[in-house]
Structure formats: structure tokens, C-alpha cells
Amino acid sequence: MAAARKARAAGPAELMAEGKRLKELSAKANEMPSWDLTPPQICDLELLLSGAMAPLSGFMDKKDYRKVCQDMQLADGTTWPLPVTLDVDEKCAKQIKKGAMLQRLR
């Protein structure tokens, strides 16, 4: 299980774009769906970026979400007390696919 935790964990450097990658993403930003984050979503994002929610490396997918709601564990068996999701409206949800990037406006 320790190996699974290590594989899932991502530090702030892995979640933040810099240099060449930042320029690439900036050039594609206008093509990405956008979402104005709510204050609680900003807080969750800051916790993810700081590594405070390790072993999470981003918002949960459906598999982790369901497992956490049912058993208080991530899909890999790691204990986790509550779901961490990016809740968006139906219009935004229809524009994105699993693993897609969103442009953060605020």
C-alpha cells in the first residue's frame, strides 16, 4: 500500500506549470473550457497544490469518489475521510472529459 500512496502523491511542483509547459498551456487556454471557482473550490485547489491533501494529486475521479463515500477509502485502499471533487454545473460538465484541463478565470 505504501507504494500505491507514493505513486499517487504529487507535490506542488508537479501540479504547477512553469517555463515551456506554462507557455504551451497559455497558448491553449482559450480553447479550454473555463470555470469560475467558488471560494471553497479555491481552498481545495490551494490544499491540493500545497500537498496538504497528499496522496491526492488532483480532484477525485468517479471511482475514488464512490469508494470514499462508501468505505472512506480511495480506490487503491488508502484511507481517506471525505470526497474532494470539483463540482461544476451541467453546462460545464458537458464540455469536459475525464482528465481534461479547465481554464481557471478567477
LINPEUR-V892902 format. One record per backbone hydrogen bond with DSSP energy under -1.0 kcal/mol. NH is the residue of the N-H (numbers start at 1). CO is the residue of the C=O. If there is no record, write none. Layout:
NH CO
NH CO
//
This chain:
5 1
6 2
7 3
8 4
9 5
14 11
16 12
21 18
23 19
24 20
25 21
26 22
27 23
28 24
31 28
32 29
35 103
42 38
43 39
44 40
45 41
46 42
47 43
48 44
49 45
50 46
52 47
53 47
54 51
56 53
60 84
65 61
66 62
67 63
68 64
69 65
70 66
71 67
72 68
74 78
77 74
80 72
93 89
94 90
95 92
100 97
103 33
105 35
//
